[in-house]
Amino acid sequence: MNSNEITMYEPIPILRIFDEKKALEFYVDFLEFKVDWKHNFEENTPLYMQISSGKCIIHLSEHYGDAAPGSSIRIAVNNIKTLHEKLLSKNYKYTRPGLEETPWNTLEITVGDPFYNRIIFYQNKFE
């Protein structure tokens, strides 16, 4: 590898949250991400944390200015039909996501978190 060559890696999205308890209920209990770490500069300051599922990493932040509520991210998955069944089986009070076939040849599940962010799980139809 050339020492002047630049390599880019997978991005890590930052999503704005406002309530740790609601964030954990949605991302950990419902979507089954795990908390990798949490950080506060000191007691009673905004939370910043990393969650992950497999190779998917997301940062969640209570810090003003880190991200705007209402963001959207797309996450590629395999076995999207199994994911859909699993999410529906949880009977989560706030969402019953559908499975959509798109004109651009994907199957997609869209869920909204408690902070107006949209997470779109997708699988190419020809995988």
N, C-alpha and C positions, 0 to 999 in steps of 0.2 A: 504494500500500500504506500502510495506517495505521501510523504510527510506534509505536503500542502493540500492534500485531498480532504474535503469536508464530507463527513457522513452525518446524515440526520437520522434520528431514531423516532420511535412512536411518540406522539404527543401525549401529554398528560393534561386532560381538561380540568379546569377549576370551575366548580359550580357553587353558586352562592346559596347558603343556608341561613336560617334564622333561629333554629331551635334544635339543639343536639338530640333531645329525646325523639322528636319527630323524624329527624334525619336517620337515626339508628333504627327506628321502627320501619321506615321505608327501605333504606338501602341494605340493612343487615337482616332484619326479620323477613321482609317481603322479597327483596331481590337476591338475598343470600350472599351479598358481598361480605368480606371480613374486614375488620378494622386492623390496619397495619400499625398505625401510630396516631397519636393525638398530640397537639402542642398548644399551649397557652403561654404567653410571655410571663404571666403571673396570674394569681387567683383573680377571678372576676374580670377577665379580659376575653376577647373573642377567640373562639376555637378555630384551629386549622387542623385538618386530619386527612389521612390517606386511607382509602378503602381499595380493595382489589377483589377480583374474581378471575382466577387463571392468570392470563397475561394482561387483562384489562385493569388499568390503574386509573383512579379518579381522585382528585383532591376536592375536599369540601371545605368551604371557608365561611366563617361568620364576619370576616373583616370587610368593612366598607371599602369599596373600590376594587376588590379582588376580581369580582365578576358581577355581571348584571343578572338579577333574577329574570327568568324567562328565556334562558339559553337553551339550546338544543345540541345534543350530541348523538352520533350514530355509533353503534357498537356491533361489529360483525360477530355472529355466533354460528356454530354448527347445531344441528338438531333443533331448529327453531320451533318445530311442532311440539317437541317434548318440553321445551321451555314454556310455551304457551299453556300446555296442559298443567304444568307445575304451578304457574302463576294463578291460573283459574282455581286450582284445587285449594289454594290458600284461603280463598273466600275473603280476600282483603277488603275491608269496609269501604275504602275510598276509590277503588278502581277494579274493573273487570275488563282487562284489555282484550281487544280483538286481534285476529290474525288477518292481515291484509295482503292480497296479491297485487303488486303494483305494475303499471305499464312498463317500468324499466327493469322487469324480470327479477324482482326480489319478493320475498315474503317478509313482512314487517309486523312488529309489535310495538306500539307506541304507548308509553306510560308517562304520566306527569307526576313529578314529585310534589311534596307539600309546599314547595317554594317556587312553583310555576316553571320549573325546568322540565324539558321534554327529553326523555331517553328513548331512542329508536333502536331497537334490536332488529338486525336484518340478516338474511341469508340469501345469497344468490340462488335462483331457482335451479340452476344447472350444476350445482355442487353435488 
